[in-house]
């Protein structure tokens, strides 16, 4: 884990504690197992890549250590788009911080290109400085669903598919004459029996 930042205090510390409380070790473990299986299942008989071996324990410490240098994430990205990240960038896991962060940024970019929405993606510091590991889990889960929808090895519930409805011009015009009940209606209403104020008495 990174120790480059000073420890937080006050409101920042409280927010960090709330983010940390959202982290689910069980989901994190599922993500790591999926990442490992996707990478290893993509290796062909003629590939020069070697299978990955790492602990899939879902603890925050292990989750961060496995993904911290970006090399595992880079390999995962190439499983979806071969050659999108040159293997020379991660064949020997980088030691320099900026090289590690570059790999993480490349993965995030590729994840978004594959359909992961912005609100499910994470920022580099979320992983590299352990700011929000929960968001990293969310991103991997989202990517797992995208993989499943593409017929690849994935996990999680199947994503809903678009079901557009097509209406003819006549159907659209007919709808203009319908008053929805939530809008209210005055059908059958009258002012019969309604009195306002005191009646005027006319005496002979």
PyMOL commands that set and color helices and strands:
alter all, ss='L'
color gray80, all
select helices_A, chain A and resi 10-22+25-41+60-67+71-80+87-89+97-113+118-120+124-128+133-149+169-175+181-183
alter helices_A, ss='H'
color red, helices_A
deselect
rebuild
show_as cartoon
